[in-house]
Amino acid sequence: MTKIIYTLDCKKNKFLKISVAVIAVSFLFFLHCYITVNGFHHFSSTQWRILYEERKIIHLNKALGNMTKDERIRWFTENLSRYNLLSDAISAQFPSKVRNFFRNCKIRFFTTWISNPKPLGPRERLSMESVFKFHPSACLLMTSRPMHSKKGQEILQPFQNRGFRVKAAAPDLNFLFSGTAAEGWLRNITSGKADPGKIGFGQNLSNISRLAVLYKYGGIYIDSDVIILKSMAKLRNVIGAQSVDPLGQWNRLNNAVLVFEKGHPLVWEFIEEIARSFNGSQWGHNGPYLATRVVRKITHRSDVLFHILSPVAFYPVNWNQIPKFFTNRTADSVEGNWRGVKMLQMEKASYALHLWNKHTKNLCVEEGSIIHQIFSKCCLLCGQRMFVQRKIYLIL
């Protein structure tokens, strides 16, 4: 284990000392929440390594943000192995593995796990459980290099032991992107002709790879922080609105849930747009904003048939209100009424709930909260151990 030593001159560096103290307190609170859930004996050397790796990724992303375009391109091309963009013996198995996996499969779900090397946490596993809760005969394919491993198989084994069809496969990007505009995009990125951007590249890779998988195979794509609330088997060629204007017309779409048939022209247009206007330095440009841009451009075309569902379908609560779902403030009548209305809306019209992991991943969940109720209903394998300790638990 690497030992890090900080030397502080207390007279000249009071601000730095206070900053380090704040960081230390925050880290101790994180440990408290984690240990509350898992118990100290479960906090293994592997989990310490995961925390260390996460810190490294954060510092790496900050460093890339401070580089010039040329410096960033040079660094990226010299470190391509970090991102597993090039085909190898492992990814070469992808086409045959997927073909065999999808044999006699009527409902196909996809998710990705690219940007973070840690194994799936409880929240992501619960997302998987929710898929099979309402689609017990579905197939769930996880395009993921980290999960295409012995540790990944250990995580998936409990699902497979229950008869659920789930598989992780390291994606062959050359195969997935072949014949689409993504093929040229990948060539430019790997050859140093395009800027990978300041944002963590895994996020942008997820945006384009989900489209390629959906275009090639067809099915239902969900982000790993999406919880399924009812069967989606009857949905065809739909995308969800994230928000609407005062007149009820959509003004922003989101790509956290996508339901499209194989070779759908809208997915093709999404891939064309991300390859044509890729911007790896602006959050959302290659994701939600891209979907919004493309749909606005092609609404007049009669050859592109699809439906836009209202926000309640997949995004019943927006990112700035989702923290209210994690608390159980019964004393606040206004918030209590709002929560009650939301629950009724979701029970009637919601197919899924996006947890907006960027804003909620470190939130503690109070017993009796909306999230607690939803997690309890969707749980297939986890039992009740996640929900009962000290009335507060943490989904990492």
N, C-alpha and C positions, 0 to 999 in steps of 0.2 A: 504494500500500500504506500502510495506517495505521501510523504509528510510535508505539509505546507506550513511555513513559519512566517508570521507577520511581526515586524518590529515597528513599534509605535513610539514616537516622541510625544508624550502626553501634553507637553506644554505647547508644542508647535502644531500638533495634529489632533486637536480636540474634535474637530468635525469628523475626521476619518475614524477616530475611536468610537464616536457615537454611531456612525454608519455601520461599522463592524458589529457593534452591539445590537443594532436593530436587525441586521441580517442573522445574527446568532439566535436572537429571540424568535424570529420568524421560522428558522430552521427547527428550533426546539418545538415550536407549536406544530409544525408539520409532522415531526416525529411522534408527538403526543397523539395526534389524530390517527396516524398510521398504526401505532401500537395499540390504540384503543380498539381498532378493528381487528388486527391480526395477532396481537399478542407479541411480546418482545422476543419470544423464542423463535418466531417465524421471520424475524428481521435478519436474514441471512447475509453472508458475504456477497451473494449474487445481487441482492437488493441494494447493498451498499455500492456495488459496482454500477448498478443501473443509475443510481443517483449521481454518481461521478460522471458517467457517460452523458447524462442529461445536461449536466453543467457544462461539459465540453461542447455539446452541440449549441447551447445558448451562446457561449463565448465565440464559437466559430461563426455563427450567423452575424454576430455583432462585428467581428473582424471583417467579414465579407462586405458588410454595409459600409465600412470605412475605406474600402479599397476603391481605386479608380476602376473604370470599365476594363482597361487593358490589364491591370493587375488581377482583376477578378477572373477574366477569361484565362489568363496564364495559369493562375492557381488551379482553376477548375480542370483544365486539360491535363495538368500534371497530377491531379488527384481523382481521375475518373473512376478508379477502382473503388472509391468510397461509395459510389452511387450505383454500381452494378448495371451500367447502361449497355454494355456490350454483351453479346451472346457468349455463352460458355457451356460447358458440359451439363451444368445444372439447369440453366434456363432452356436448353435444347429439349428437355423432357416436357416442356410446357404443352405443346400442341397435342401430343399423344395422351398425356395425363388428363387434359381437359376433355378431349374427345371421349375417352373411356368413362370419365366421371359423369358426363352429361348424358350418357346413353340411358334411354328410357326415363328421362327426367322432364317433367311437365312444367315445373316452375323453377326458374333459375334466379338465384340471388348472387350478387357480387359485392365484395367490399375490398378495399385496399389497405395495406399496412406497409408503408414505404419509408416514411420520414423519421422514424424513431427506432432504434435498435432494441429497445426493451421488449420483453414478451408482453402479450396482451394482458391488460389489467382487468379487474372485476367489471368495470364499466363496459369495456369492449366485449367481454364474454357475455354480459347481460344483454347487449345488443344482439348477439348471436342467438342467445336463448329465446329472445322475443320473436326472432324469425321463425323458429321451430314451434313456438307456442301456438302460433296461428297458421303455420304452414308445415305440419309435421312430415309431409312427404316431399318437401322442397329440397333442392340442392343448393348449398352455399359454397361458392368458390371465393377463396381469399387469395388475391394476387399479391404475393408477399415473399420477398427473399428471406427476411428474418424468420418467418414462420415455416419456411421450407427447411426444416431442421429437426433434430431430435427433440429439442426443447419444445418446438412448435407442435410436434406430434403428441407430446405429453399433454399439452393444453387441449388439443382437439380430441384426444382419446376418449374422455368421458362422454362427449357427444356421440361419438361413433359407437361406444358401448351401448348406448341407449337406442341405437338404430338410426340416428340422424345422419344425413349425408352431408358432410362438410370436409373440405380438403383445402390445403394451402399449396400453392404452386408458385415458384419463382418465375416471373413473367419473362418471356422472350420478346423484348421490345421490337427487334427487327421483324419478327413474325407478326406481332400485333399491329405494327404501324405500316406493314407492307401494303402498297396500293393506295395509301391515303397521304394527305399532306403532312401528316405527322412523320412520315419517313424522311422527308427533306429536313424537317425541323430537327430531328434527332441527329442527322448527318451534320448539320450546321453547329449544333451544340457540342457534339463530341470532337469536331475538327477545329474548334476555336473561332468559328465565323460568326457566332452569336453569343450575346451576353447572357449568362444564366441568371443574372439578377442578384439583388441584395437579399431578397426573401429566401428562407430555407428552400433549397431546390426540391426537396422531397414533396413539399406542398404542391408545387407546380407540376411535378412529375405525376402526382396523383391525379391532378385535374385532367391531364391529357390521356393518361393510361386508362382511366375509368371510361372515357369516351371510346377509346379504341376497343376495349373489351366488349362494351355494350354494342358497338357497331358490328363487331365480328360475330357475336353469339346471340345477342338479344336477351332481354330479361329485365331484372330489377336491380338497380345499383343503389346501395345505401352507404352513407358515411358510417364510420365505426362508432360515432356518438349519436346514432339514430336508434330510437326504440320503437319497434312495431307495436301498434295498438289494436289492429284488426286485420283480417285477411285482405291482401292486395291482389288476390288471384284474378279478379275480374277487371283490373285496370289494364288499359292498353294505350300506349303512346301518350303519356302525360308527363308534365313537368309542373312543379308547384310554384305559386306566387309566394314570395316572402312577405310582401306588404302591398297595400292598396291605397289609392288616394281618397279624398273625402267623398268622391262620387262612387266609390266601390270598384274603380278600374285598377288593374294591377299596375304597379310602377317599378317593381323589382322582382325578378325571379331568383331562384336558388338552385344549385346543382347538387345538393346533399342527397336528394332522392330523385332518381331518373328511371322512368319505366318506358322502354322502347323496344320495338321488334328489331330483329336482325336487319342490318342494312338500311335503317330508317334515314331518310334524307335530312331530317333536322340534326341528327347526330353527326352526319357527314358535314353539315354546315358548321357545327360547333368545332369540329376538328380543323376544318379549313380556316376558320377565324383564329383559333389559338395558334396555328402555325404562321398565319399571315401577320398577326399583330401581337405576338408574344411579348410580354413585358414582365420580367421576373423581379421587378423592383417595386411594383405597385400591388398592394394586397387586394385580392379579389378580381384583378383585371382578367386573369385567365380562368376564373371560376364563376361566381354569381354575376359579376358585371358582364362577363362574356355572354352568358346565357341571355341576359337582358338585351344586350346589343344585337345579337343575332336574331332573336325573335322579333324585335322591332323592325328589322330590315326585311324579313321574309313574310310578314303577316299578310301581304297581298297575294302571295303565291298559292295557287289552287292545288299544286302538286305536293305540297308539304302539309300533311294532315296530322294534327295532334290536338290535345286539349290542355288548357291551363287551368289547374285546380286552384281554388281559393286558398288563402293562407291556412285556414283551419285544417286542411287536409294533411299537411306535413309540418307546418310551422305555426301551430296554434298559439304559441307565445314567442315574441321576438326576443332577440339577444339581450336587450336592455331591461326586460321584465322577467326573464327566466330565473333570476335569483330568488324571486318571490315563491317559486315552486319548491324551493329547498327549505323553506321555513314553515313553522306551524304557529303563526301568531293569531291565536283565536281571540285575543282581547281586542284586536283591531277590527271593528265591525265592517269598515269600508273595504279593507283588504280581504276580510273573510268573505264578503259578498262577491268580490271580484273573483276570488278563487273558486267559489261555488259556481258562478256563471261559466268560468273556464272549464271546470270539470264536466258540466253538462254539455257544453259545446263539443268537447273532446269525445265524450262517450257517444255522442250522436254522429259526428261528422269527421273525426280525425282517424287517419290511417296510421300515422306515425307522429313521433315527437322528436324534434331535433334538440339535443341538449346544449348546443352551442358550447362545445367543450373548451374553446378558447377562453370563455368567460366564466365557466363553472367548474373546471377540472379540479380546483382546490377548495371548493365549497364543501363544508360539512352539511350533511342532510339530517334534518330533524325528524324524529319519529312522528308519524301522523301527517307529515307534509304531503303535498301532491306527488312529489317524486318518490317518496317512500311508498305510497300506495301503488304507484305504477310499477315500481321495481318489484314489489311483493307479488303483484299479479302476473308479471312476466317471467318470474323466476322459475326455471325448470330444474336446475342442478344445484343451485347455490344454497337451498334450504333457508333457514331464518338467521343463520349466524351473522349475516351482514347487517341486520336491522335492529338487534336487541341490546347491544352493548352501550350502556350509559345513555341510551336514547339518542345518541349521535354517532354517525359513522361517516367514513370518508370513502368516496369512490375515486380511486387514483386514475 
